Structures are given as structure tokens and as C-alpha cells.
Amino acid sequence: MNLQVSGVTGKEDKKVYLNFDDGDKAAEIRLPDCSILSNKGFNQEELKQLKDYAEVNQKELWEQAKLVDPMKAFLG
């Protein structure tokens, strides 16, 4: 399972996007509300586990997002 964490987006209404990828399965979850934005292939139990992971680890995920340099990520 791969997880990509976006940088923090928005000036006042800040958000972070999490992209989970597991072969032919993919899902996107938005923080802070932990809403599922997209799903391809994960069943409902797996989605619940991803959402639970995002909720439990939200503090660490926000800290990781603060370290993302958008230009460096864009340019590779």
C-alpha cells in the first residue's frame, strides 16, 4: 500500500489530500473531515480502515503535509 500526502492547500479553509494506492485500487481522502473523495476498487471495509487510519493519524499527516514543497514535488 502506498500513501501520498499533499501539501497543505487553501489559505483559510486548509485541507490535505491523501492518496492511497494498492495496485489496481486507489482512493482519495481529504483532511480534516476525513471524507472519501474517490474510490476505485476498495471495498467498504477497506475504505473504513483507510478512513480510520486518516482519523487516528491526522496530527502526523498534517505535520508531514507541512513539509511538502509543492515545486519540488511538481518537478520531481
mmCIF file as gemmi writes it, N, C-alpha and C atoms, coordinates in Angstrom:
data_model
loop_
_atom_site.group_PDB
_atom_site.id
_atom_site.type_symbol
_atom_site.label_atom_id
_atom_site.label_alt_id
_atom_site.label_comp_id
_atom_site.label_asym_id
_atom_site.label_entity_id
_atom_site.label_seq_id
_atom_site.pdbx_PDB_ins_code
_atom_site.Cartn_x
_atom_site.Cartn_y
_atom_site.Cartn_z
_atom_site.occupancy
_atom_site.B_iso_or_equiv
_atom_site.pdbx_formal_charge
_atom_site.auth_seq_id
_atom_site.auth_asym_id
_atom_site.pdbx_PDB_model_num
ATOM 1 N N . MET Axp A 1 ? 0.85 -1.175 0 1 0 ? 1 A 1
ATOM 2 C CA . MET Axp A 1 ? 0 0 0 1 0 ? 1 A 1
ATOM 3 C C . MET Axp A 1 ? 0.892 1.233 0 1 0 ? 1 A 1
ATOM 4 N N . ASN Axp A 2 ? 0.652 2.132 -0.911 1 0 ? 2 A 1
ATOM 5 C CA . ASN Axp A 2 ? 1.369 3.401 -0.982 1 0 ? 2 A 1
ATOM 6 C C . ASN Axp A 2 ? 0.447 4.515 -0.524 1 0 ? 2 A 1
ATOM 7 N N . LEU Axp A 3 ? 1.012 5.493 0.171 1 0 ? 3 A 1
ATOM 8 C CA . LEU Axp A 3 ? 0.277 6.663 0.61 1 0 ? 3 A 1
ATOM 9 C C . LEU Axp A 3 ? 1.039 7.899 0.181 1 0 ? 3 A 1
ATOM 10 N N . GLN Axp A 4 ? 0.346 8.8 -0.514 1 0 ? 4 A 1
ATOM 11 C CA . GLN Axp A 4 ? 0.917 10.093 -0.877 1 0 ? 4 A 1
ATOM 12 C C . GLN Axp A 4 ? 0.136 11.157 -0.132 1 0 ? 4 A 1
ATOM 13 N N . VAL Axp A 5 ? 0.865 12.088 0.468 1 0 ? 5 A 1
ATOM 14 C CA . VAL Axp A 5 ? 0.268 13.176 1.231 1 0 ? 5 A 1
ATOM 15 C C . VAL Axp A 5 ? 0.542 14.473 0.486 1 0 ? 5 A 1
ATOM 16 N N . SER Axp A 6 ? -0.514 15.237 0.202 1 0 ? 6 A 1
ATOM 17 C CA . SER Axp A 6 ? -0.327 16.524 -0.466 1 0 ? 6 A 1
ATOM 18 C C . SER Axp A 6 ? 0.222 17.541 0.516 1 0 ? 6 A 1
ATOM 19 N N . GLY Axp A 7 ? 0.64 18.674 -0.019 1 0 ? 7 A 1
ATOM 20 C CA . GLY Axp A 7 ? 0.938 19.803 0.84 1 0 ? 7 A 1
ATOM 21 C C . GLY Axp A 7 ? -0.378 20.376 1.345 1 0 ? 7 A 1
ATOM 22 N N . VAL Axp A 8 ? -0.303 21.297 2.266 1 0 ? 8 A 1
ATOM 23 C CA . VAL Axp A 8 ? -1.496 21.956 2.791 1 0 ? 8 A 1
ATOM 24 C C . VAL Axp A 8 ? -2.013 22.919 1.727 1 0 ? 8 A 1
ATOM 25 N N . THR Axp A 9 ? -3.309 22.827 1.424 1 0 ? 9 A 1
ATOM 26 C CA . THR Axp A 9 ? -3.913 23.701 0.424 1 0 ? 9 A 1
ATOM 27 C C . THR Axp A 9 ? -4.887 24.662 1.1 1 0 ? 9 A 1
ATOM 28 N N . GLY Axp A 10 ? -5.153 25.774 0.466 1 0 ? 10 A 1
ATOM 29 C CA . GLY Axp A 10 ? -6.098 26.759 0.982 1 0 ? 10 A 1
ATOM 30 C C . GLY Axp A 10 ? -5.446 27.692 1.983 1 0 ? 10 A 1
ATOM 31 N N . LYS Axp A 11 ? -5.918 28.928 1.995 1 0 ? 11 A 1
ATOM 32 C CA . LYS Axp A 11 ? -5.357 29.909 2.923 1 0 ? 11 A 1
ATOM 33 C C . LYS Axp A 11 ? -6.116 29.901 4.236 1 0 ? 11 A 1
ATOM 34 N N . GLU Axp A 12 ? -7.438 29.925 4.171 1 0 ? 12 A 1
ATOM 35 C CA . GLU Axp A 12 ? -8.23 29.973 5.399 1 0 ? 12 A 1
ATOM 36 C C . GLU Axp A 12 ? -8.859 28.618 5.708 1 0 ? 12 A 1
ATOM 37 N N . ASP Axp A 13 ? -9.372 27.976 4.691 1 0 ? 13 A 1
ATOM 38 C CA . ASP Axp A 13 ? -10.009 26.661 4.847 1 0 ? 13 A 1
ATOM 39 C C . ASP Axp A 13 ? -8.988 25.6 4.433 1 0 ? 13 A 1
ATOM 40 N N . LYS Axp A 14 ? -8.04 25.321 5.315 1 0 ? 14 A 1
ATOM 41 C CA . LYS Axp A 14 ? -6.909 24.448 4.98 1 0 ? 14 A 1
ATOM 42 C C . LYS Axp A 14 ? -7.331 22.986 4.855 1 0 ? 14 A 1
ATOM 43 N N . LYS Axp A 15 ? -6.747 22.328 3.844 1 0 ? 15 A 1
ATOM 44 C CA . LYS Axp A 15 ? -7.037 20.922 3.583 1 0 ? 15 A 1
ATOM 45 C C . LYS Axp A 15 ? -5.751 20.193 3.205 1 0 ? 15 A 1
ATOM 46 N N . VAL Axp A 16 ? -5.774 18.89 3.417 1 0 ? 16 A 1
ATOM 47 C CA . VAL Axp A 16 ? -4.704 17.995 2.977 1 0 ? 16 A 1
ATOM 48 C C . VAL Axp A 16 ? -5.383 16.824 2.283 1 0 ? 16 A 1
ATOM 49 N N . TYR Axp A 17 ? -4.783 16.359 1.199 1 0 ? 17 A 1
ATOM 50 C CA . TYR Axp A 17 ? -5.344 15.247 0.439 1 0 ? 17 A 1
ATOM 51 C C . TYR Axp A 17 ? -4.432 14.031 0.558 1 0 ? 17 A 1
ATOM 52 N N . LEU Axp A 18 ? -5.04 12.899 0.857 1 0 ? 18 A 1
ATOM 53 C CA . LEU Axp A 18 ? -4.323 11.634 0.986 1 0 ? 18 A 1
ATOM 54 C C . LEU Axp A 18 ? -4.708 10.737 -0.174 1 0 ? 18 A 1
ATOM 55 N N . ASN Axp A 19 ? -3.729 10.205 -0.867 1 0 ? 19 A 1
ATOM 56 C CA . ASN Axp A 19 ? -3.969 9.268 -1.956 1 0 ? 19 A 1
ATOM 57 C C . ASN Axp A 19 ? -3.401 7.91 -1.576 1 0 ? 19 A 1
ATOM 58 N N . PHE Axp A 20 ? -4.292 6.937 -1.46 1 0 ? 20 A 1
ATOM 59 C CA . PHE Axp A 20 ? -3.912 5.564 -1.151 1 0 ? 20 A 1
ATOM 60 C C . PHE Axp A 20 ? -3.923 4.771 -2.453 1 0 ? 20 A 1
ATOM 61 N N . ASP Axp A 21 ? -2.878 3.979 -2.682 1 0 ? 21 A 1
ATOM 62 C CA . ASP Axp A 21 ? -2.748 3.201 -3.912 1 0 ? 21 A 1
ATOM 63 C C . ASP Axp A 21 ? -2.274 1.799 -3.548 1 0 ? 21 A 1
ATOM 64 N N . ASP Axp A 22 ? -3.001 0.812 -4.014 1 0 ? 22 A 1
ATOM 65 C CA . ASP Axp A 22 ? -2.64 -0.583 -3.762 1 0 ? 22 A 1
ATOM 66 C C . ASP Axp A 22 ? -2.87 -1.373 -5.051 1 0 ? 22 A 1
ATOM 67 N N . GLY Axp A 23 ? -1.917 -1.261 -5.96 1 0 ? 23 A 1
ATOM 68 C CA . GLY Axp A 23 ? -2.043 -1.953 -7.241 1 0 ? 23 A 1
ATOM 69 C C . GLY Axp A 23 ? -3.142 -1.336 -8.082 1 0 ? 23 A 1
ATOM 70 N N . ASP Axp A 24 ? -4.205 -2.092 -8.33 1 0 ? 24 A 1
ATOM 71 C CA . ASP Axp A 24 ? -5.31 -1.578 -9.144 1 0 ? 24 A 1
ATOM 72 C C . ASP Axp A 24 ? -6.381 -0.881 -8.307 1 0 ? 24 A 1
ATOM 73 N N . LYS Axp A 25 ? -6.125 -0.686 -7.019 1 0 ? 25 A 1
ATOM 74 C CA . LYS Axp A 25 ? -7.059 0.016 -6.137 1 0 ? 25 A 1
ATOM 75 C C . LYS Axp A 25 ? -6.497 1.394 -5.803 1 0 ? 25 A 1
ATOM 76 N N . ALA Axp A 26 ? -7.393 2.377 -5.712 1 0 ? 26 A 1
ATOM 77 C CA . ALA Axp A 26 ? -6.968 3.731 -5.357 1 0 ? 26 A 1
ATOM 78 C C . ALA Axp A 26 ? -8.111 4.45 -4.651 1 0 ? 26 A 1
ATOM 79 N N . ALA Axp A 27 ? -7.762 5.303 -3.705 1 0 ? 27 A 1
ATOM 80 C CA . ALA Axp A 27 ? -8.753 6.111 -3.002 1 0 ? 27 A 1
ATOM 81 C C . ALA Axp A 27 ? -8.126 7.429 -2.594 1 0 ? 27 A 1
ATOM 82 N N . GLU Axp A 28 ? -8.966 8.46 -2.511 1 0 ? 28 A 1
ATOM 83 C CA . GLU Axp A 28 ? -8.517 9.764 -2.063 1 0 ? 28 A 1
ATOM 84 C C . GLU Axp A 28 ? -9.377 10.198 -0.88 1 0 ? 28 A 1
ATOM 85 N N . ILE Axp A 29 ? -8.719 10.651 0.18 1 0 ? 29 A 1
ATOM 86 C CA . ILE Axp A 29 ? -9.384 11.113 1.392 1 0 ? 29 A 1
ATOM 87 C C . ILE Axp A 29 ? -8.891 12.52 1.687 1 0 ? 29 A 1
ATOM 88 N N . ARG Axp A 30 ? -9.829 13.396 2.097 1 0 ? 30 A 1
ATOM 89 C CA . ARG Axp A 30 ? -9.492 14.781 2.414 1 0 ? 30 A 1
ATOM 90 C C . ARG Axp A 30 ? -9.512 14.999 3.925 1 0 ? 30 A 1
ATOM 91 N N . LEU Axp A 31 ? -8.49 15.672 4.415 1 0 ? 31 A 1
ATOM 92 C CA . LEU Axp A 31 ? -8.441 16.102 5.806 1 0 ? 31 A 1
ATOM 93 C C . LEU Axp A 31 ? -8.823 17.579 5.855 1 0 ? 31 A 1
ATOM 94 N N . PRO Axp A 32 ? -9.451 18.077 6.882 1 0 ? 32 A 1
ATOM 95 C CA . PRO Axp A 32 ? -9.582 17.481 8.198 1 0 ? 32 A 1
ATOM 96 C C . PRO Axp A 32 ? -10.834 16.633 8.408 1 0 ? 32 A 1
ATOM 97 N N . ASP Axp A 33 ? -11.782 16.665 7.47 1 0 ? 33 A 1
ATOM 98 C CA . ASP Axp A 33 ? -13.048 15.959 7.712 1 0 ? 33 A 1
ATOM 99 C C . ASP Axp A 33 ? -12.995 14.464 7.416 1 0 ? 33 A 1
ATOM 100 N N . CYS Axp A 34 ? -11.884 13.986 6.869 1 0 ? 34 A 1
ATOM 101 C CA . CYS Axp A 34 ? -11.701 12.567 6.527 1 0 ? 34 A 1
ATOM 102 C C . CYS Axp A 34 ? -12.776 12.057 5.579 1 0 ? 34 A 1
ATOM 103 N N . SER Axp A 35 ? -13.199 12.919 4.668 1 0 ? 35 A 1
ATOM 104 C CA . SER Axp A 35 ? -14.2 12.486 3.698 1 0 ? 35 A 1
ATOM 105 C C . SER Axp A 35 ? -13.523 11.748 2.545 1 0 ? 35 A 1
ATOM 106 N N . ILE Axp A 36 ? -14.209 10.734 2.049 1 0 ? 36 A 1
ATOM 107 C CA . ILE Axp A 36 ? -13.712 9.946 0.916 1 0 ? 36 A 1
ATOM 108 C C . ILE Axp A 36 ? -14.156 10.649 -0.355 1 0 ? 36 A 1
ATOM 109 N N . LEU Axp A 37 ? -13.185 11.107 -1.143 1 0 ? 37 A 1
ATOM 110 C CA . LEU Axp A 37 ? -13.483 11.846 -2.363 1 0 ? 37 A 1
ATOM 111 C C . LEU Axp A 37 ? -13.606 10.936 -3.574 1 0 ? 37 A 1
ATOM 112 N N . SER Axp A 38 ? -12.825 9.858 -3.578 1 0 ? 38 A 1
ATOM 113 C CA . SER Axp A 38 ? -12.894 8.925 -4.702 1 0 ? 38 A 1
ATOM 114 C C . SER Axp A 38 ? -12.462 7.54 -4.239 1 0 ? 38 A 1
ATOM 115 N N . ASN Axp A 39 ? -12.939 6.555 -4.969 1 0 ? 39 A 1
ATOM 116 C CA . ASN Axp A 39 ? -12.599 5.164 -4.672 1 0 ? 39 A 1
ATOM 117 C C . ASN Axp A 39 ? -12.655 4.355 -5.946 1 0 ? 39 A 1
ATOM 118 N N . LYS Axp A 40 ? -11.623 3.581 -6.153 1 0 ? 40 A 1
ATOM 119 C CA . LYS Axp A 40 ? -11.6 2.648 -7.281 1 0 ? 40 A 1
ATOM 120 C C . LYS Axp A 40 ? -11.089 1.309 -6.754 1 0 ? 40 A 1
ATOM 121 N N . GLY Axp A 41 ? -11.999 0.403 -6.467 1 0 ? 41 A 1
ATOM 122 C CA . GLY Axp A 41 ? -11.599 -0.948 -6.131 1 0 ? 41 A 1
ATOM 123 C C . GLY Axp A 41 ? -11.601 -1.348 -4.673 1 0 ? 41 A 1
ATOM 124 N N . PHE Axp A 42 ? -11.54 -0.406 -3.745 1 0 ? 42 A 1
ATOM 125 C CA . PHE Axp A 42 ? -11.569 -0.771 -2.326 1 0 ? 42 A 1
ATOM 126 C C . PHE Axp A 42 ? -13.002 -1.107 -1.918 1 0 ? 42 A 1
ATOM 127 N N . ASN Axp A 43 ? -13.161 -2.177 -1.132 1 0 ? 43 A 1
ATOM 128 C CA . ASN Axp A 43 ? -14.5 -2.492 -0.631 1 0 ? 43 A 1
ATOM 129 C C . ASN Axp A 43 ? -14.807 -1.606 0.58 1 0 ? 43 A 1
ATOM 130 N N . GLN Axp A 44 ? -16.027 -1.68 1.082 1 0 ? 44 A 1
ATOM 131 C CA . GLN Axp A 44 ? -16.465 -0.798 2.168 1 0 ? 44 A 1
ATOM 132 C C . GLN Axp A 44 ? -15.633 -0.981 3.442 1 0 ? 44 A 1
ATOM 133 N N . GLU Axp A 45 ? -15.271 -2.205 3.764 1 0 ? 45 A 1
ATOM 134 C CA . GLU Axp A 45 ? -14.449 -2.45 4.96 1 0 ? 45 A 1
ATOM 135 C C . GLU Axp A 45 ? -13.063 -1.829 4.8 1 0 ? 45 A 1
ATOM 136 N N . GLU Axp A 46 ? -12.475 -1.983 3.613 1 0 ? 46 A 1
ATOM 137 C CA . GLU Axp A 46 ? -11.159 -1.391 3.361 1 0 ? 46 A 1
ATOM 138 C C . GLU Axp A 46 ? -11.224 0.14 3.432 1 0 ? 46 A 1
ATOM 139 N N . LEU Axp A 47 ? -12.288 0.725 2.885 1 0 ? 47 A 1
ATOM 140 C CA . LEU Axp A 47 ? -12.454 2.175 2.959 1 0 ? 47 A 1
ATOM 141 C C . LEU Axp A 47 ? -12.58 2.641 4.402 1 0 ? 47 A 1
ATOM 142 N N . LYS Axp A 48 ? -13.301 1.879 5.207 1 0 ? 48 A 1
ATOM 143 C CA . LYS Axp A 48 ? -13.442 2.212 6.624 1 0 ? 48 A 1
ATOM 144 C C . LYS Axp A 48 ? -12.078 2.189 7.303 1 0 ? 48 A 1
ATOM 145 N N . GLN Axp A 49 ? -11.25 1.197 6.972 1 0 ? 49 A 1
ATOM 146 C CA . GLN Axp A 49 ? -9.915 1.104 7.554 1 0 ? 49 A 1
ATOM 147 C C . GLN Axp A 49 ? -9.042 2.294 7.137 1 0 ? 49 A 1
ATOM 148 N N . LEU Axp A 50 ? -9.131 2.707 5.867 1 0 ? 50 A 1
ATOM 149 C CA . LEU Axp A 50 ? -8.359 3.86 5.403 1 0 ? 50 A 1
ATOM 150 C C . LEU Axp A 50 ? -8.814 5.13 6.106 1 0 ? 50 A 1
ATOM 151 N N . LYS Axp A 51 ? -10.133 5.293 6.235 1 0 ? 51 A 1
ATOM 152 C CA . LYS Axp A 51 ? -10.681 6.463 6.911 1 0 ? 51 A 1
ATOM 153 C C . LYS Axp A 51 ? -10.271 6.475 8.387 1 0 ? 51 A 1
ATOM 154 N N . ASP Axp A 52 ? -10.351 5.309 9.038 1 0 ? 52 A 1
ATOM 155 C CA . ASP Axp A 52 ? -9.922 5.2 10.435 1 0 ? 52 A 1
ATOM 156 C C . ASP Axp A 52 ? -8.444 5.557 10.58 1 0 ? 52 A 1
ATOM 157 N N . TYR Axp A 53 ? -7.619 5.087 9.65 1 0 ? 53 A 1
ATOM 158 C CA . TYR Axp A 53 ? -6.192 5.406 9.667 1 0 ? 53 A 1
ATOM 159 C C . TYR Axp A 53 ? -5.997 6.925 9.586 1 0 ? 53 A 1
ATOM 160 N N . ALA Axp A 54 ? -6.713 7.569 8.668 1 0 ? 54 A 1
ATOM 161 C CA . ALA Axp A 54 ? -6.59 9.017 8.496 1 0 ? 54 A 1
ATOM 162 C C . ALA Axp A 54 ? -7.009 9.753 9.762 1 0 ? 54 A 1
ATOM 163 N N . GLU Axp A 55 ? -8.084 9.302 10.393 1 0 ? 55 A 1
ATOM 164 C CA . GLU Axp A 55 ? -8.568 9.957 11.611 1 0 ? 55 A 1
ATOM 165 C C . GLU Axp A 55 ? -7.581 9.793 12.769 1 0 ? 55 A 1
ATOM 166 N N . VAL Axp A 56 ? -7.094 8.582 12.973 1 0 ? 56 A 1
ATOM 167 C CA . VAL Axp A 56 ? -6.193 8.289 14.093 1 0 ? 56 A 1
ATOM 168 C C . VAL Axp A 56 ? -4.834 8.982 13.922 1 0 ? 56 A 1
ATOM 169 N N . ASN Axp A 57 ? -4.367 9.084 12.688 1 0 ? 57 A 1
ATOM 170 C CA . ASN Axp A 57 ? -3.034 9.62 12.416 1 0 ? 57 A 1
ATOM 171 C C . ASN Axp A 57 ? -3.061 11.042 11.862 1 0 ? 57 A 1
ATOM 172 N N . GLN Axp A 58 ? -4.172 11.732 12.048 1 0 ? 58 A 1
ATOM 173 C CA . GLN Axp A 58 ? -4.343 13.043 11.429 1 0 ? 58 A 1
ATOM 174 C C . GLN Axp A 58 ? -3.247 14.042 11.83 1 0 ? 58 A 1
ATOM 175 N N . LYS Axp A 59 ? -2.86 14.058 13.079 1 0 ? 59 A 1
ATOM 176 C CA . LYS Axp A 59 ? -1.834 15.004 13.533 1 0 ? 59 A 1
ATOM 177 C C . LYS Axp A 59 ? -0.523 14.783 12.77 1 0 ? 59 A 1
ATOM 178 N N . GLU Axp A 60 ? -0.087 13.545 12.675 1 0 ? 60 A 1
ATOM 179 C CA . GLU Axp A 60 ? 1.159 13.229 11.974 1 0 ? 60 A 1
ATOM 180 C C . GLU Axp A 60 ? 1.045 13.523 10.471 1 0 ? 60 A 1
ATOM 181 N N . LEU Axp A 61 ? -0.112 13.252 9.893 1 0 ? 61 A 1
ATOM 182 C CA . LEU Axp A 61 ? -0.318 13.506 8.466 1 0 ? 61 A 1
ATOM 183 C C . LEU Axp A 61 ? -0.264 15.005 8.165 1 0 ? 61 A 1
ATOM 184 N N . TRP Axp A 62 ? -0.835 15.834 9.052 1 0 ? 62 A 1
ATOM 185 C CA . TRP Axp A 62 ? -0.753 17.29 8.882 1 0 ? 62 A 1
ATOM 186 C C . TRP Axp A 62 ? 0.701 17.749 8.972 1 0 ? 62 A 1
ATOM 187 N N . GLU Axp A 63 ? 1.446 17.199 9.914 1 0 ? 63 A 1
ATOM 188 C CA . GLU Axp A 63 ? 2.852 17.573 10.051 1 0 ? 63 A 1
ATOM 189 C C . GLU Axp A 63 ? 3.639 17.196 8.797 1 0 ? 63 A 1
ATOM 190 N N . GLN Axp A 64 ? 3.339 16.035 8.248 1 0 ? 64 A 1
ATOM 191 C CA . GLN Axp A 64 ? 4.007 15.601 7.025 1 0 ? 64 A 1
ATOM 192 C C . GLN Axp A 64 ? 3.632 16.533 5.865 1 0 ? 64 A 1
ATOM 193 N N . ALA Axp A 65 ? 2.372 16.919 5.786 1 0 ? 65 A 1
ATOM 194 C CA . ALA Axp A 65 ? 1.903 17.802 4.706 1 0 ? 65 A 1
ATOM 195 C C . ALA Axp A 65 ? 2.586 19.164 4.764 1 0 ? 65 A 1
ATOM 196 N N . LYS Axp A 66 ? 2.876 19.654 5.963 1 0 ? 66 A 1
ATOM 197 C CA . LYS Axp A 66 ? 3.537 20.948 6.119 1 0 ? 66 A 1
ATOM 198 C C . LYS Axp A 66 ? 4.949 20.933 5.55 1 0 ? 66 A 1
ATOM 199 N N . LEU Axp A 67 ? 5.545 19.759 5.431 1 0 ? 67 A 1
ATOM 200 C CA . LEU Axp A 67 ? 6.917 19.631 4.925 1 0 ? 67 A 1
ATOM 201 C C . LEU Axp A 67 ? 6.991 19.495 3.405 1 0 ? 67 A 1
ATOM 202 N N . VAL Axp A 68 ? 5.838 19.317 2.76 1 0 ? 68 A 1
ATOM 203 C CA . VAL Axp A 68 ? 5.826 19.123 1.307 1 0 ? 68 A 1
ATOM 204 C C . VAL Axp A 68 ? 6.136 20.443 0.611 1 0 ? 68 A 1
ATOM 205 N N . ASP Axp A 69 ? 7.124 20.413 -0.257 1 0 ? 69 A 1
ATOM 206 C CA . ASP Axp A 69 ? 7.469 21.567 -1.091 1 0 ? 69 A 1
ATOM 207 C C . ASP Axp A 69 ? 6.782 21.364 -2.43 1 0 ? 69 A 1
ATOM 208 N N . PRO Axp A 70 ? 5.734 22.142 -2.727 1 0 ? 70 A 1
ATOM 209 C CA . PRO Axp A 70 ? 4.957 21.911 -3.964 1 0 ? 70 A 1
ATOM 210 C C . PRO Axp A 70 ? 5.792 21.957 -5.24 1 0 ? 70 A 1
ATOM 211 N N . MET Axp A 71 ? 6.748 22.871 -5.335 1 0 ? 71 A 1
ATOM 212 C CA . MET Axp A 71 ? 7.565 22.957 -6.547 1 0 ? 71 A 1
ATOM 213 C C . MET Axp A 71 ? 8.481 21.748 -6.695 1 0 ? 71 A 1
ATOM 214 N N . LYS Axp A 72 ? 9.063 21.318 -5.598 1 0 ? 72 A 1
ATOM 215 C CA . LYS Axp A 72 ? 9.932 20.152 -5.634 1 0 ? 72 A 1
ATOM 216 C C . LYS Axp A 72 ? 9.122 18.904 -6 1 0 ? 72 A 1
ATOM 217 N N . ALA Axp A 73 ? 7.93 18.776 -5.435 1 0 ? 73 A 1
ATOM 218 C CA . ALA Axp A 73 ? 7.072 17.635 -5.749 1 0 ? 73 A 1
ATOM 219 C C . ALA Axp A 73 ? 6.637 17.657 -7.217 1 0 ? 73 A 1
ATOM 220 N N . PHE Axp A 74 ? 6.344 18.847 -7.727 1 0 ? 74 A 1
ATOM 221 C CA . PHE Axp A 74 ? 5.914 19.004 -9.118 1 0 ? 74 A 1
ATOM 222 C C . PHE Axp A 74 ? 7.035 18.668 -10.085 1 0 ? 74 A 1
ATOM 223 N N . LEU Axp A 75 ? 8.221 19.123 -9.78 1 0 ? 75 A 1
ATOM 224 C CA . LEU Axp A 75 ? 9.36 18.91 -10.683 1 0 ? 75 A 1
ATOM 225 C C . LEU Axp A 75 ? 10.026 17.541 -10.509 1 0 ? 75 A 1
ATOM 226 N N . GLY Axp A 76 ? 9.666 16.84 -9.434 1 0 ? 76 A 1
ATOM 227 C CA . GLY Axp A 76 ? 10.202 15.503 -9.218 1 0 ? 76 A 1
ATOM 228 C C . GLY Axp A 76 ? 11.485 15.562 -8.52 1 0 ? 76 A 1
